Amino acid sequence: MSFKKHTFRGWLMQLIFRLIVLGALLYGIALGVLCLAETHPPKITGGSDAIIVLGAQVYGDGTLSPQLEKRMEVALEAYQAQPQLIITCGAQGMGEPSPEGQVMKDWLVLHGVPQSQVIAEETSRNTQQNIENAARLLPEGTQKATIITSDYHLPRALQIARDQGLQCDGIGSPCRPEIQFWVKNHFREVLAWGKYFAVKWGFLK
């Protein structure tokens, strides 16, 4: 009996070890694919009719987090190159003084974008909702939109937009260069891709 217990325990430990190794291998492959995708963004194929900017953290004092500020700077540059409607996305998160979409709109207006050219979407709490809600706000006849978000986040945002039948390209803003932020953001994004596929293939709702 003790021999069988020892054999079963050894087999179980080997199985757990192999699963851990397999998980680490798959995670490493996914991280490599993500890094490749973010460093080779889709080519801008022509003018768009609207810009969709995805939200990120706003600090309690109303200032933008570095990640969000980078997105807004890229959005402002894109608007100045080709004036068009901008939709800013994001609900009010914990500790945030106002919805992210409204804070982003205020930032753009402060930097010279006419208020009539910016629509604040204030209810979305994840990337899926960002895209869905922004799509509803696009004027009738919109042919193409440009999505702006952080570089590591852009491939998934574009895939979600394509799933919804949107014709779009994207511009990625640079991730914070500090190693701890790079690791945290990319670790979370790989997990987010895993959830995306689990939902798409019916494993999660």
Contacts in CASP RR format, 6 or more apart in sequence:
PFRMAT RR
TARGET T0000
AUTHOR 0000-0000-0000
METHOD contacts of the structure
MODEL  1
MSFKKHTFRGWLMQLIFRLIVLGALLYGIALGVLCLAETHPPKITGGSDA
IIVLGAQVYGDGTLSPQLEKRMEVALEAYQAQPQLIITCGAQGMGEPSPE
GQVMKDWLVLHGVPQSQVIAEETSRNTQQNIENAARLLPEGTQKATIITS
DYHLPRALQIARDQGLQCDGIGSPCRPEIQFWVKNHFREVLAWGKYFAVK
WGFLK
27 190 0 8 1.000
28 190 0 8 1.000
30 190 0 8 1.000
30 193 0 8 1.000
30 194 0 8 1.000
31 186 0 8 1.000
31 190 0 8 1.000
34 152 0 8 1.000
34 155 0 8 1.000
34 186 0 8 1.000
34 189 0 8 1.000
34 190 0 8 1.000
34 193 0 8 1.000
35 186 0 8 1.000
37 155 0 8 1.000
38 151 0 8 1.000
38 152 0 8 1.000
38 154 0 8 1.000
38 155 0 8 1.000
38 172 0 8 1.000
39 151 0 8 1.000
41 151 0 8 1.000
41 154 0 8 1.000
41 170 0 8 1.000
41 171 0 8 1.000
41 172 0 8 1.000
42 158 0 8 1.000
42 169 0 8 1.000
42 170 0 8 1.000
43 169 0 8 1.000
44 146 0 8 1.000
44 169 0 8 1.000
44 170 0 8 1.000
44 171 0 8 1.000
45 169 0 8 1.000
46 144 0 8 1.000
46 169 0 8 1.000
47 82 0 8 1.000
47 144 0 8 1.000
47 146 0 8 1.000
48 82 0 8 1.000
48 84 0 8 1.000
48 143 0 8 1.000
48 144 0 8 1.000
48 145 0 8 1.000
48 146 0 8 1.000
48 168 0 8 1.000
48 169 0 8 1.000
49 84 0 8 1.000
49 85 0 8 1.000
49 138 0 8 1.000
49 139 0 8 1.000
49 141 0 8 1.000
49 142 0 8 1.000
49 143 0 8 1.000
49 144 0 8 1.000
49 145 0 8 1.000
50 84 0 8 1.000
50 85 0 8 1.000
50 86 0 8 1.000
50 87 0 8 1.000
50 138 0 8 1.000
50 139 0 8 1.000
50 142 0 8 1.000
50 145 0 8 1.000
50 146 0 8 1.000
51 75 0 8 1.000
51 78 0 8 1.000
51 79 0 8 1.000
51 84 0 8 1.000
51 85 0 8 1.000
51 86 0 8 1.000
51 87 0 8 1.000
51 145 0 8 1.000
51 146 0 8 1.000
51 147 0 8 1.000
51 148 0 8 1.000
52 86 0 8 1.000
52 87 0 8 1.000
52 89 0 8 1.000
52 130 0 8 1.000
52 131 0 8 1.000
52 134 0 8 1.000
52 145 0 8 1.000
52 146 0 8 1.000
52 147 0 8 1.000
52 148 0 8 1.000
52 168 0 8 1.000
53 71 0 8 1.000
53 72 0 8 1.000
53 75 0 8 1.000
53 86 0 8 1.000
53 87 0 8 1.000
53 88 0 8 1.000
53 89 0 8 1.000
53 104 0 8 1.000
53 148 0 8 1.000
53 149 0 8 1.000
54 71 0 8 1.000
54 89 0 8 1.000
54 90 0 8 1.000
54 127 0 8 1.000
54 130 0 8 1.000
54 147 0 8 1.000
54 148 0 8 1.000
54 149 0 8 1.000
54 153 0 8 1.000
54 157 0 8 1.000
55 68 0 8 1.000
55 71 0 8 1.000
55 88 0 8 1.000
55 89 0 8 1.000
55 90 0 8 1.000
55 100 0 8 1.000
55 101 0 8 1.000
55 104 0 8 1.000
55 130 0 8 1.000
55 149 0 8 1.000
56 64 0 8 1.000
56 65 0 8 1.000
56 67 0 8 1.000
56 68 0 8 1.000
56 71 0 8 1.000
56 100 0 8 1.000
56 150 0 8 1.000
57 65 0 8 1.000
57 67 0 8 1.000
57 68 0 8 1.000
57 96 0 8 1.000
57 100 0 8 1.000
58 64 0 8 1.000
58 65 0 8 1.000
58 68 0 8 1.000
58 96 0 8 1.000
58 97 0 8 1.000
58 98 0 8 1.000
58 100 0 8 1.000
58 103 0 8 1.000
59 65 0 8 1.000
59 96 0 8 1.000
60 95 0 8 1.000
60 96 0 8 1.000
60 97 0 8 1.000
61 97 0 8 1.000
62 96 0 8 1.000
62 97 0 8 1.000
62 98 0 8 1.000
62 103 0 8 1.000
64 72 0 8 1.000
64 103 0 8 1.000
64 104 0 8 1.000
64 107 0 8 1.000
66 176 0 8 1.000
67 150 0 8 1.000
67 173 0 8 1.000
67 175 0 8 1.000
67 176 0 8 1.000
68 100 0 8 1.000
68 104 0 8 1.000
70 150 0 8 1.000
70 173 0 8 1.000
70 174 0 8 1.000
71 148 0 8 1.000
71 149 0 8 1.000
71 150 0 8 1.000
71 172 0 8 1.000
71 173 0 8 1.000
72 104 0 8 1.000
72 107 0 8 1.000
72 108 0 8 1.000
73 173 0 8 1.000
74 148 0 8 1.000
74 171 0 8 1.000
74 172 0 8 1.000
74 173 0 8 1.000
75 86 0 8 1.000
75 108 0 8 1.000
75 148 0 8 1.000
76 108 0 8 1.000
76 111 0 8 1.000
76 113 0 8 1.000
78 146 0 8 1.000
78 148 0 8 1.000
78 171 0 8 1.000
79 86 0 8 1.000
79 108 0 8 1.000
79 113 0 8 1.000
79 117 0 8 1.000
83 117 0 8 1.000
84 117 0 8 1.000
85 117 0 8 1.000
85 118 0 8 1.000
85 119 0 8 1.000
85 138 0 8 1.000
85 139 0 8 1.000
86 108 0 8 1.000
86 113 0 8 1.000
86 117 0 8 1.000
86 118 0 8 1.000
86 119 0 8 1.000
87 118 0 8 1.000
87 119 0 8 1.000
87 120 0 8 1.000
87 121 0 8 1.000
87 134 0 8 1.000
87 137 0 8 1.000
87 138 0 8 1.000
88 100 0 8 1.000
88 101 0 8 1.000
88 102 0 8 1.000
88 104 0 8 1.000
88 105 0 8 1.000
88 108 0 8 1.000
88 118 0 8 1.000
88 119 0 8 1.000
88 120 0 8 1.000
88 121 0 8 1.000
89 100 0 8 1.000
89 101 0 8 1.000
89 104 0 8 1.000
89 121 0 8 1.000
89 124 0 8 1.000
89 130 0 8 1.000
89 133 0 8 1.000
89 134 0 8 1.000
90 99 0 8 1.000
90 100 0 8 1.000
90 101 0 8 1.000
90 104 0 8 1.000
90 121 0 8 1.000
90 122 0 8 1.000
90 123 0 8 1.000
90 124 0 8 1.000
90 125 0 8 1.000
90 130 0 8 1.000
91 99 0 8 1.000
91 100 0 8 1.000
91 101 0 8 1.000
91 122 0 8 1.000
91 123 0 8 1.000
91 124 0 8 1.000
91 125 0 8 1.000
92 98 0 8 1.000
92 99 0 8 1.000
92 100 0 8 1.000
92 122 0 8 1.000
93 100 0 8 1.000
93 125 0 8 1.000
96 103 0 8 1.000
97 103 0 8 1.000
99 120 0 8 1.000
99 122 0 8 1.000
99 123 0 8 1.000
100 122 0 8 1.000
101 120 0 8 1.000
101 121 0 8 1.000
101 122 0 8 1.000
102 120 0 8 1.000
102 122 0 8 1.000
104 120 0 8 1.000
105 115 0 8 1.000
105 118 0 8 1.000
105 119 0 8 1.000
105 120 0 8 1.000
108 118 0 8 1.000
109 115 0 8 1.000
109 118 0 8 1.000
119 137 0 8 1.000
121 130 0 8 1.000
121 133 0 8 1.000
121 134 0 8 1.000
121 137 0 8 1.000
123 129 0 8 1.000
123 133 0 8 1.000
124 130 0 8 1.000
124 132 0 8 1.000
124 133 0 8 1.000
124 134 0 8 1.000
127 153 0 8 1.000
127 156 0 8 1.000
127 157 0 8 1.000
127 160 0 8 1.000
127 192 0 8 1.000
128 160 0 8 1.000
130 157 0 8 1.000
131 147 0 8 1.000
131 157 0 8 1.000
131 160 0 8 1.000
131 161 0 8 1.000
131 164 0 8 1.000
131 166 0 8 1.000
132 164 0 8 1.000
134 145 0 8 1.000
135 161 0 8 1.000
135 164 0 8 1.000
135 166 0 8 1.000
138 145 0 8 1.000
143 167 0 8 1.000
144 167 0 8 1.000
144 168 0 8 1.000
144 169 0 8 1.000
145 161 0 8 1.000
145 166 0 8 1.000
145 167 0 8 1.000
145 168 0 8 1.000
146 168 0 8 1.000
146 169 0 8 1.000
146 170 0 8 1.000
146 171 0 8 1.000
147 154 0 8 1.000
147 157 0 8 1.000
147 158 0 8 1.000
147 161 0 8 1.000
147 168 0 8 1.000
147 169 0 8 1.000
147 170 0 8 1.000
147 171 0 8 1.000
148 170 0 8 1.000
148 171 0 8 1.000
148 172 0 8 1.000
148 173 0 8 1.000
149 157 0 8 1.000
149 172 0 8 1.000
149 173 0 8 1.000
150 172 0 8 1.000
150 173 0 8 1.000
150 174 0 8 1.000
150 175 0 8 1.000
150 185 0 8 1.000
151 172 0 8 1.000
151 173 0 8 1.000
151 174 0 8 1.000
151 175 0 8 1.000
152 175 0 8 1.000
152 185 0 8 1.000
152 186 0 8 1.000
152 189 0 8 1.000
153 172 0 8 1.000
153 185 0 8 1.000
153 189 0 8 1.000
154 170 0 8 1.000
154 171 0 8 1.000
154 172 0 8 1.000
156 189 0 8 1.000
156 192 0 8 1.000
156 193 0 8 1.000
156 196 0 8 1.000
158 168 0 8 1.000
158 169 0 8 1.000
158 170 0 8 1.000
159 196 0 8 1.000
160 196 0 8 1.000
161 168 0 8 1.000
162 168 0 8 1.000
163 200 0 8 1.000
175 181 0 8 1.000
175 182 0 8 1.000
175 185 0 8 1.000
175 186 0 8 1.000
176 182 0 8 1.000
176 185 0 8 1.000
195 204 0 8 1.000
198 204 0 8 1.000
199 205 0 8 1.000
END
